Amino acid sequence: MTSRDLAIGLDIGGTKMKCGVVDINGSVIGEPREVPTNARGPREKIVAGILDLLNGALSDVPENRLRGIGIGCSGPLDIVNGVILKCNTLPTMHNYPLKHIVELTTCKQVRMNNDANAMMLGEAVWGAGRGRSSILGITLGTGIGCAFIDKGKIWEGRTGNSGEIWQSPYRDGVIEDYVSGPALARMYKAMTGMELTGKEVAERALSGEEAALDVFAQFADGLVFALAWTLNTVDPDAVILGGSVVNSADLFLSRVRTLLPKYLSEEAAQHIDILTAGLGNNAGFMGAAALMFED
């Protein structure tokens, strides 16, 4: 009898959706597929995109080797029932029973969790956190996400919403207003009056533009604030930073590493490692696939 050693992983973010096949050892099988989320479009089109990605992946997997489908999705979620709740980054998908629809359509077992939880589970099992007893994960993309993985298990909390730090208060708003890809664009516009994407702000910062560099300094300060509170609470072995904004880590990580120890206990500050995700651009769907291999 063939071992069910493959899983399909689907990562659903506010900007893009990516899907791929992963084996139990963390190797990606075949070519991952990616499409824009079109998050503000009709939910029917978003769901159609999800099912197209999954059907494409299913066609690549022998039936007798597939363990199931893991989905990592922007939250908050009802994890038990696989329902997208009131998610700011997926405004047309509120209260949508995605897990049920995917199971009904594909006739496969589905596990669904917050995208930050899934990504960091993958990092704990196969990536930068491998061999660590506990990791605190922060994802920096369309929003900010947080996850705590302890001894290979996701800490979900009573309602499954552990790590939803995006709405925590910071300055004159919430932390996501200052620490996310859109936050870079918002702060740059407030400073210069120009509308650029977060990626374009990063490009200007790399060229030495003062305004863009100041935006990344503010970004780093906000990230330090978020890390200080979370690290002082859970005291993990390491911090892993993931998500698209980490591609610009050279613009903020040094400042974070310099400032953060001032806000931690002396013992914690001496031992904490701040790492970037090791699974690269595949971290999201690989983490989703890892949900199917979680004991």
C-alpha positions in Angstrom: 0.0 0.0 0.0 1.4 3.4 -1.0 2.1 5.9 1.8 0.0 9.1 1.7 3.1 11.2 1.7 1.9 14.2 -0.4 -0.3 17.2 0.5 -1.6 20.2 -1.4 -1.0 23.5 0.2 -3.0 26.7 -0.7 -2.0 30.1 0.7 -4.7 32.8 0.4 -3.5 36.4 1.0 -5.0 39.8 0.3 -2.8 40.2 -2.8 -2.2 36.7 -4.2 -3.1 33.1 -3.9 -0.4 30.4 -4.3 -0.8 26.6 -4.4 1.6 23.7 -4.6 2.3 20.1 -3.8 4.6 19.2 -1.0 5.9 15.9 0.3 6.3 14.8 3.9 10.0 15.8 3.9 9.2 19.4 2.7 10.2 19.0 -1.0 8.0 20.9 -3.5 6.7 18.6 -6.2 6.3 20.1 -9.6 5.6 23.8 -10.3 3.6 25.9 -7.9 0.7 27.9 -9.3 -0.1 31.5 -8.4 -2.9 34.0 -9.3 -4.0 37.4 -8.0 -6.6 37.2 -5.2 -8.6 40.3 -6.5 -9.7 40.5 -2.9 -12.3 43.2 -3.4 -13.9 41.4 -6.3 -17.0 39.2 -6.0 -16.6 36.2 -3.8 -17.7 33.9 -6.6 -14.6 34.9 -8.6 -12.3 34.5 -5.7 -13.7 31.0 -5.0 -13.5 30.1 -8.7 -9.8 31.1 -8.6 -9.3 28.9 -5.5 -10.9 25.9 -7.1 -9.0 26.4 -10.3 -5.7 26.3 -8.4 -6.7 23.3 -6.4 -7.9 21.4 -9.5 -4.7 22.0 -11.2 -2.7 20.7 -8.3 -5.0 17.7 -7.9 -4.2 16.7 -11.5 -0.5 16.5 -10.5 -1.0 14.1 -7.5 -1.6 10.4 -7.6 -4.8 9.7 -5.7 -3.2 7.0 -3.5 -0.4 9.4 -2.3 -2.5 12.4 -1.4 -3.1 13.0 2.3 -5.3 16.1 1.8 -5.5 19.8 1.3 -4.1 22.4 3.7 -5.3 26.0 3.5 -3.7 29.0 5.1 -5.9 32.0 4.9 -5.9 35.6 6.2 -7.9 35.8 9.4 -9.7 36.0 11.6 -11.1 32.6 11.1 -13.4 30.1 12.7 -10.7 27.4 12.5 -12.9 24.5 13.8 -15.5 25.0 11.0 -13.2 26.5 8.4 -15.1 29.8 8.0 -13.5 33.1 7.0 -14.9 35.6 9.6 -14.7 39.4 9.2 -11.4 39.6 7.5 -10.2 43.1 6.4 -8.0 41.8 3.7 -10.8 39.7 2.1 -13.8 42.0 2.5 -16.1 40.1 0.2 -15.5 36.8 1.9 -16.9 37.5 5.3 -18.5 34.5 7.0 -17.7 32.3 4.1 -17.5 28.5 4.8 -14.5 27.9 2.7 -13.4 24.5 4.2 -16.9 23.0 3.6 -17.0 24.2 0.0 -13.6 22.9 -0.8 -14.3 19.5 0.8 -17.6 19.3 -1.0 -16.1 20.2 -4.4 -12.9 18.2 -4.2 -14.0 15.3 -2.0 -10.7 15.6 -0.1 -9.9 16.1 3.5 -9.2 19.7 4.3 -7.5 21.4 7.2 -7.6 25.2 7.4 -5.8 27.7 9.6 -4.7 31.3 9.8 -2.0 32.0 7.1 0.5 33.2 9.7 0.0 30.0 11.8 0.4 27.8 8.7 3.4 29.6 7.4 5.2 29.4 10.7 4.3 25.7 11.2 6.1 25.1 7.9 9.1 27.1 9.0 9.2 25.1 12.3 9.1 21.8 10.5 11.1 22.4 7.4 12.5 26.0 7.5 14.4 28.5 9.6 12.8 27.2 12.8 13.8 23.5 12.3 15.2 22.1 15.5 13.9 24.9 17.7 11.6 24.1 20.6 9.5 27.2 20.1 9.2 30.0 17.6 7.4 33.3 17.4 6.5 34.1 13.8 5.6 37.4 12.3 4.3 37.7 8.8 4.7 41.1 7.0 2.7 41.4 3.8 -0.7 42.9 3.0 -1.2 42.8 6.7 0.7 41.8 9.8 0.2 38.3 11.3 1.6 36.5 14.3 2.0 32.9 15.3 3.4 30.9 18.1 4.6 27.4 17.5 5.5 25.3 20.5 7.0 21.8 20.2 5.7 21.5 16.6 2.1 22.6 17.6 0.3 25.8 16.7 -0.9 27.7 19.7 -4.4 28.7 18.6 -6.0 30.1 21.8 -9.6 29.6 23.0 -11.3 30.9 19.9 -8.6 30.1 17.3 -7.6 33.7 17.1 -4.3 33.7 18.9 -1.9 36.0 17.1 -4.4 38.4 15.6 -2.2 41.3 16.6 -3.0 43.4 13.6 -5.7 45.3 15.5 -3.6 46.0 18.6 -3.4 49.7 19.3 -0.4 51.7 18.2 0.1 55.5 18.0 -3.1 56.9 16.4 -4.4 53.7 15.0 -3.6 50.0 15.0 -0.2 48.3 14.5 -1.1 47.2 10.9 -1.4 50.9 10.0 2.4 51.1 10.5 3.7 47.6 10.0 2.6 46.1 6.7 3.2 46.6 3.0 0.2 49.0 2.6 1.6 50.9 5.7 4.7 51.7 3.8 2.7 53.2 1.0 0.4 55.1 3.4 3.3 56.6 5.4 5.2 57.6 2.3 2.1 59.4 0.9 1.6 61.2 4.2 5.2 62.4 4.1 5.5 63.3 0.4 2.0 63.4 -1.1 3.0 60.7 -3.7 1.2 57.5 -4.2 3.6 54.5 -4.5 3.4 50.8 -3.7 5.3 49.4 -0.8 7.7 47.8 -3.2 8.3 51.2 -4.9 9.0 52.8 -1.6 11.6 50.1 -0.9 13.2 50.7 -4.3 13.5 54.4 -3.4 14.9 53.6 0.0 17.5 51.4 -1.6 18.5 54.3 -3.8 19.1 56.4 -0.7 16.0 58.6 -0.8 15.6 60.2 2.6 11.8 60.2 2.8 11.7 56.5 1.9 14.4 55.6 4.4 12.5 57.5 7.1 9.4 55.5 6.3 11.4 52.3 6.9 12.7 53.6 10.1 9.1 54.2 11.3 8.2 50.7 10.1 11.1 49.2 12.1 10.0 51.2 15.2 6.5 49.7 14.9 7.8 46.2 14.4 10.0 46.6 17.5 6.9 47.6 19.5 5.0 44.5 18.3 7.9 42.2 18.9 8.6 43.6 22.4 5.1 42.8 23.6 4.9 39.4 22.1 8.4 38.3 23.0 8.0 39.4 26.6 4.8 37.3 26.7 5.9 34.0 25.2 9.7 34.0 25.5 10.5 31.7 22.4 13.7 30.2 21.2 13.6 32.5 18.1 11.7 35.0 16.0 11.1 34.2 12.4 10.0 37.0 10.0 8.2 36.0 6.8 6.0 37.6 4.1 6.7 39.7 1.1 8.0 42.8 3.0 10.9 40.6 4.3 12.4 40.9 0.8 13.3 44.4 2.0 14.7 43.2 5.3 18.0 45.0 4.7 16.1 48.3 5.1 14.8 47.6 8.6 16.2 44.5 10.2 19.4 46.1 11.5 17.4 48.9 13.3 15.0 46.2 14.8 18.0 44.2 16.1 19.5 47.3 17.6 16.4 48.7 19.3 14.6 45.6 20.5 17.0 44.5 23.3 16.1 47.8 25.1 12.6 46.5 25.7 13.3 42.9 26.7 14.5 41.4 29.9 18.3 41.2 29.9 18.3 37.4 29.8 15.9 37.2 26.9 17.7 39.9 25.0 21.0 37.9 25.2 19.4 34.7 23.8 16.8 35.7 21.2 17.6 35.1 17.5 15.7 37.1 14.9 15.7 35.1 11.6 14.1 35.5 8.2 11.9 32.7 6.8 13.9 29.9 5.2 11.3 28.6 2.8 11.3 31.8 0.7 8.4 32.6 -1.7 7.0 29.1 -1.1 6.6 29.5 2.7 2.9 30.2 2.5 1.7 27.2 0.6 4.3 24.9 2.1 3.1 25.9 5.6 -0.5 25.2 4.5 0.6 21.7 3.3 2.3 21.2 6.7 -1.1 21.4 8.3 -1.9 18.0 6.8 1.2 16.4 8.3 0.6 17.9 11.8 0.0 15.1 14.3 
